[in-house]
Amino acid sequence: VQLQASGGGLVQTGGSLTLSCAASTQTFSNYPKAWFHQAPGKEREFVAAISGSGNITYYTNSVKGRFAISRDNAKNMVYLQMNNLKPEDTAVYYCAAEKRLIRRDGVVSATDFGNWGRGTQVTVSS
């Protein structure tokens, strides 16, 4: 596995978590990266993305103002700071990497990412 997400857990509504994604190969060090989540019975959905340099970020509307994606290329890490968590944020969170960050009509799709790691479970209790 070349990407490994960690940091998930159980929190109450309004709580915070920080997810981390470690890349085990330097191949991904400057790739754009993204976080997706997948709830039971649902498709994998886009959460946030960051450019290779880290100066451009994108978020799905439901997390704007609550989540922040960042990266440290020297450490080959990407992070997702999640604040004011809601029960609807409950899902398995995955990090992904790809050479190019593609947006179609402002949408980032999981099908445009070919490199995935194992997910980490985030559960928000009401």
Beta strands, then each sheet from edge to edge (+ up, - down):
strand 1: 3-6
strand 2: 9-12
strand 3: 17-23
strand 4: 33-38
strand 5: 45-50
strand 6: 57-59
strand 7: 67-72
strand 8: 77-82
strand 9: 91-97
strand 10: 115-116
strand 11: 120-125
sheet 1: 1+ 3- 8+ 7-
sheet 2: 2+ 11+ 9- 4+ 5- 6+
sheet 3: 2+ 11+ 9- 10+
end
